[in-house]
Amino acid sequence: MWLATRLSLSFGGADTLLYTIFHESRNFLEDISFRCRLNRFRFSLPLTGQRREKPMCSVCKRGLPFWIGLLILSILAWQAIPATERTDDSGSKSYQKLTIEQAEKWINEGALVIDVREPFEFAEGHIPQAKNIPLGELSHRLDEVPKDKRLVLVCRSGNRSSKAARLLLDQGYPPDAIGNLEGGMLRWQAEGKPIER
């Protein structure tokens, strides 16, 4: 991550303060420009006793220290979010993203398949021996989901099952025992794998 700040002052009739903040993170580049019109500057030396007026924004009446403080707080808050929310690349707990082959291997080794689609979707076709627990009911039916077995979570495309995986992680299930079938039933059927109705 890098942060560069350019400060440009012009001492004329306009007295314009231009902040350009460039912030680059792993996946995005954020470019923020902030322009603030200043009233005027009066400088004083501490020993002369002359009065000094702080530079103020004529629009919001906030001084430079306020905006610098706000910038620092914003950066600190942004840094805190990945540490608490990101689960894939930050080294914190994360579920396994399974390919079809990996999911088959887990299933052959005795993993429980949990299909988090709605019952009518489940009835149209599902992985053999899968258990149907819709995503909306999962938090109330955790007693049906063992913590001592590997779990293969599946839905239509992998979206709902990834939410189910995060829910199970939050409930204390071991991250290395939770697998989300990438591509869901769409990919499973596209590769000609067996289904039950």
C-alpha positions as CSV (number, residue, x, y, z in Angstrom):
1,M,0.0,0.0,0.0
2,W,1.3,3.5,-0.7
3,L,-0.1,6.9,0.0
4,A,1.1,10.1,-1.6
5,T,-0.2,13.5,-0.8
6,R,0.4,16.6,-2.9
7,L,-0.3,20.0,-1.4
8,S,-0.5,23.0,-3.7
9,L,-1.0,26.6,-2.3
10,S,-1.4,29.7,-4.4
11,F,-1.2,33.0,-2.5
12,G,-3.3,35.3,-4.7
13,G,-6.9,36.4,-4.8
14,A,-8.2,32.8,-4.8
15,D,-6.0,31.2,-2.1
16,T,-6.8,27.7,-3.2
17,L,-5.7,24.6,-1.3
18,L,-5.6,21.4,-3.4
19,Y,-5.2,18.1,-1.8
20,T,-4.8,15.1,-4.1
21,I,-4.7,11.8,-2.3
22,F,-3.7,8.7,-4.1
23,H,-4.2,5.4,-2.3
24,E,-3.4,2.1,-3.8
25,S,-4.4,-1.2,-2.2
26,R,-4.1,-4.8,-3.4
27,N,-7.2,-4.8,-5.7
28,F,-8.0,-1.2,-6.4
29,L,-6.7,2.3,-6.9
30,E,-8.6,5.0,-5.2
31,D,-8.2,8.6,-6.4
32,I,-9.7,11.3,-4.3
33,S,-9.4,15.0,-5.0
34,F,-10.6,17.6,-2.5
35,R,-10.6,21.3,-3.1
36,C,-11.1,23.8,-0.4
37,R,-11.2,27.6,-0.7
38,L,-9.4,29.4,2.0
39,N,-10.1,32.8,3.4
40,R,-6.6,34.3,4.1
41,F,-3.4,33.5,6.0
42,R,-2.0,35.7,8.7
43,F,1.3,34.5,10.1
44,S,2.9,35.5,13.4
45,L,6.0,34.7,15.3
46,P,5.4,33.4,18.8
47,L,7.8,36.0,20.3
48,T,6.2,39.0,18.6
49,G,2.8,38.5,20.2
50,Q,1.0,39.2,16.9
51,R,-2.2,37.5,16.3
52,R,-2.4,34.6,13.9
53,E,-5.6,33.4,12.2
54,K,-5.9,29.7,11.3
55,P,-6.7,28.9,7.7
56,M,-10.4,28.0,7.4
57,C,-12.5,26.6,4.7
58,S,-15.1,29.3,3.7
59,V,-17.7,26.6,3.0
60,C,-17.6,24.4,6.0
61,K,-15.6,26.6,8.5
62,R,-13.2,23.7,9.3
63,G,-9.5,24.1,9.5
64,L,-6.6,22.1,8.1
65,P,-6.0,20.1,11.3
66,F,-9.6,18.9,11.1
67,W,-9.2,17.5,7.6
68,I,-5.8,15.9,8.4
69,G,-7.3,14.2,11.4
70,L,-10.3,13.0,9.4
71,L,-8.0,11.6,6.7
72,I,-5.9,9.8,9.3
73,L,-9.0,8.3,11.0
74,S,-10.4,7.2,7.6
75,I,-7.1,5.4,6.8
76,L,-7.1,3.7,10.1
77,A,-10.7,2.6,9.8
78,W,-10.0,1.3,6.3
79,Q,-7.1,-0.7,7.6
80,A,-9.2,-2.2,10.3
81,I,-11.9,-3.5,7.9
82,P,-9.7,-6.1,6.1
83,A,-8.4,-7.5,9.4
84,T,-12.0,-8.2,10.6
85,E,-14.0,-8.9,7.4
86,R,-11.7,-10.4,4.8
87,T,-11.6,-14.2,4.9
88,D,-9.9,-15.3,1.7
89,D,-6.4,-13.9,1.3
90,S,-5.6,-12.3,4.7
91,G,-4.4,-15.4,6.4
92,S,-7.4,-15.5,8.7
93,K,-10.0,-18.3,8.8
94,S,-11.4,-19.3,5.4
95,Y,-13.4,-22.1,4.0
96,Q,-12.1,-24.3,1.2
97,K,-13.1,-23.6,-2.4
98,L,-13.7,-26.9,-4.0
99,T,-13.5,-27.9,-7.6
100,I,-15.7,-30.8,-8.8
101,E,-12.8,-33.3,-8.5
102,Q,-12.0,-32.1,-4.9
103,A,-15.7,-32.2,-3.9
104,E,-16.0,-35.8,-5.3
105,K,-12.9,-36.8,-3.3
106,W,-14.3,-35.3,-0.1
107,I,-17.7,-37.0,-0.7
108,N,-15.9,-40.4,-1.3
109,E,-14.0,-39.9,2.0
110,G,-17.3,-39.5,3.9
111,A,-18.0,-35.8,3.8
112,L,-21.6,-34.6,4.4
113,V,-23.2,-32.8,1.4
114,I,-25.4,-29.9,2.5
115,D,-27.6,-28.4,-0.3
116,V,-28.6,-24.9,0.8
117,R,-31.1,-24.3,-2.0
118,E,-34.9,-24.1,-1.5
119,P,-36.8,-27.4,-1.3
120,F,-38.3,-27.0,-4.8
121,E,-34.8,-26.5,-6.3
122,F,-33.5,-29.5,-4.3
123,A,-36.4,-31.7,-5.7
124,E,-35.4,-30.8,-9.3
125,G,-32.1,-32.6,-8.8
126,H,-29.3,-32.8,-6.2
127,I,-26.0,-34.5,-5.5
128,P,-26.7,-38.1,-4.3
129,Q,-27.2,-38.4,-0.5
130,A,-27.2,-34.6,0.0
131,K,-29.1,-33.1,2.9
132,N,-31.3,-30.1,2.1
133,I,-31.1,-27.3,4.6
134,P,-32.1,-24.0,2.9
135,L,-29.8,-21.0,3.7
136,G,-32.6,-19.1,5.5
137,E,-33.0,-22.0,7.9
138,L,-29.4,-22.9,8.4
139,S,-28.8,-20.8,11.5
140,H,-31.8,-22.5,13.3
141,R,-30.8,-26.0,12.2
142,L,-27.1,-26.1,13.2
143,D,-27.8,-29.1,15.4
144,E,-28.2,-31.1,12.2
145,V,-24.7,-30.0,11.0
146,P,-21.9,-32.0,12.7
147,K,-18.7,-30.2,13.6
148,D,-16.6,-33.4,13.4
149,K,-17.2,-34.1,9.7
150,R,-16.1,-32.5,6.5
151,L,-18.9,-30.5,4.9
152,V,-19.5,-29.9,1.2
153,L,-21.8,-26.9,0.8
154,V,-23.7,-26.6,-2.5
155,C,-26.3,-24.4,-4.1
156,R,-27.2,-23.5,-7.7
157,S,-24.1,-21.4,-8.5
158,G,-22.0,-21.2,-5.4
159,N,-23.2,-17.9,-4.1
160,R,-25.6,-19.0,-1.3
161,S,-23.3,-21.8,-0.3
162,S,-20.4,-19.3,0.2
163,K,-22.8,-17.4,2.6
164,A,-23.5,-20.6,4.4
165,A,-19.8,-21.3,4.7
166,R,-19.2,-17.9,6.3
167,L,-22.2,-18.5,8.6
168,L,-20.7,-21.9,9.7
169,L,-17.3,-20.3,10.2
170,D,-18.9,-17.6,12.5
171,Q,-20.5,-20.4,14.5
172,G,-17.1,-22.0,15.2
173,Y,-16.9,-24.8,12.6
174,P,-13.3,-25.7,11.6
175,P,-12.3,-23.8,8.5
176,D,-10.5,-26.8,7.0
177,A,-13.6,-28.9,7.2
178,I,-15.9,-26.5,5.3
179,G,-15.9,-26.7,1.5
180,N,-17.9,-24.7,-1.0
181,L,-18.5,-26.3,-4.4
182,E,-17.4,-23.6,-6.8
183,G,-20.0,-23.2,-9.6
184,G,-22.6,-25.2,-7.6
185,M,-25.0,-27.5,-9.2
186,L,-24.7,-25.7,-12.6
187,R,-21.1,-26.9,-12.9
188,W,-21.8,-30.3,-11.3
189,Q,-24.5,-31.0,-14.0
190,A,-22.4,-29.4,-16.8
191,E,-19.7,-31.9,-16.1
192,G,-22.2,-34.8,-16.3
193,K,-21.9,-35.8,-12.6
194,P,-24.7,-38.0,-11.1
195,I,-27.8,-36.4,-9.6
196,E,-30.8,-37.7,-7.7
197,R,-34.4,-36.5,-8.0
